[in-house]
Amino acid sequence: MTNSVANNGNPFGAADYAKNRNRILETGIDIWEYEGGYSYHGKSILIDDDLSVIGSFNMDMRSTYLDTELMLVIRSKEINKQLEDGMMEYESVSRQVLDDGTYYDPYHVKPIELTEKRKRKVFLVQHLLGWARDLKAIRCCSREMSCHRSRRGM
């Protein structure tokens, strides 16, 4: 689950998601877009009925190489069920993105309007600042490589 582009309070996150949504769908993962009227910031994963992953990790380059983010993996059917119940509350105001870009909307959710102002922000971030994302990734990777070299005594 992630925020829809219209419901995302972070223009950089909205732009990145809009740019990469189809690539994410091509992996076979299900995407649910949250339309609850305020930005969703959850970081939880359920695997099968007994594995829960909870934490602060954003699953991006910054969390991987710069920030001190973490995730806790818990094997417990009871905790998994409790987390699933909480996640279902968010899902009830979400729509599933299908492979062709249309939506499966079992909860009859009214989507947040993607305003012209928001469209312009997303466009500007994608086209004027999108290159900076690659620089950050290069910087993160080179910093990580230098850390590995210094640990090995190079």
N, C-alpha and C positions, 0 to 999 in steps of 0.2 A: 504494500500500500504506500502511496505517495500522494502529495498534493497535486491536484490538477494545476495546469499552468495558471489559470485564473484565480485559484485559491491559495497559491503559494506566496508567502510573505517575503520570500527572498528572490529578488530578480535574477541573481546569478544561478540559483538552483532551478528556477523556472526556465531560464534560457537553456541551461544544460540539459534538463529533462526534455524540453521541447525538441532540442536538436537530436537527442539520442534515444527517444522513445521507441522508434522502430527497431533500432539495433538491440535494445533490451528485449523487445517482443520476439525477435529472431532467436533468442536463446531458449525460448520455450517457457519462460517464466510467465506467471499470471500477474498482471498489473491491475490494481484497483486504484482509481483516482478518488481521493477524498474531497468532498464538496461541502464540508461542515460549516463553512463561513469563517473559520479561523484556521490558521496554519497548523497542520498535523506535524508533530516532531517525534513520533515514535521510532524506536530502534529495536524491534523485536522480530525474531524469526521462529517459526514453529516448523519442526521437521518430524514427520510422522505423528504419532500420538504420545511420544514420550521425551522428545528432545526440544528444549527451549533455549534460545539464545537471546540474551538481554544485555543492554549496555549503552555506552555513549558513542560507539564507533559509527561513523557516518558512511562507511564503505566507499570512501573516496581517497584520492592521493594525499590530501592534507592529513586525514586521520591516520593513514598508513605511515607517512614519513615524517610529519612535523609534530602533530599533537600527541598528547599522552592519552589516547583513547583506549578503551578496553571493552571486551564483551565477556560475559559470563555464560558458560554452557552448563545447562542443568538437565540431568536425565531423571525425569519424574513425570509420570502420567498425571498426577494430581496438579502439579504446578503448570504443566502444559495445558490442562483443561481450564484452569483459572485464567491463564493468559489468553487462551482462545476466546473465552467468554468476554473478556474486556475488549479484545480486538473486534469481536462481532458487533459491538456497539458502534465502533468507527465504521465498520463495513456497511452498516445499515444506512449510512449517509454517503455511500460511495458507489461508483459505477466501474464495472470491469471493462478494460480496453481489450477489444478483440484484435486478432492478427491483421485484419483489414482496416484498422483505425476506427471502426464503429464501436458502439458500446453495448454491453449486456447490462441492463438496468433492472434487476429483479425487485429493487426497493422503490422504484419510481422516484428517483432523486431528481430534484430540480437543480441543474448545474449552475454554478456561479457564472455570471456573465464575464466573458473575456472582453474587457473594455478596450477602446482604441488606445487609451493611455498605457494600459498594461501591454498591449501588442507592441507599441512603440518601444517601451522599456526592454522587453524581451528581444526585439529585433536589434536594438542598439547594443545590448550586452553581447548577443551572439556575434554580431558583425564587427563591432568596434573593439570589444574587449575579449572576445573569444580566444584570440591568439595568446593572451596572457595565461590562460589555463594551461596551454602546452609549456610555456616557460616555467610555470610553477611545478609541473610534473618533472621537467628536466632538472630544475634546481633540487627538487626533493630527491630524485634518483641519484644525482651527483653527490648530494650531501650524504645519502645512505651509503654510496660506494666509498666515499672517503672515510666514513666511520668504519666500514668493514676493513679497509686497508690499514687504518691506524690500529685497529684491534689485532691485526695480524703482524704488526711491526713493520709495515711497509712505509 
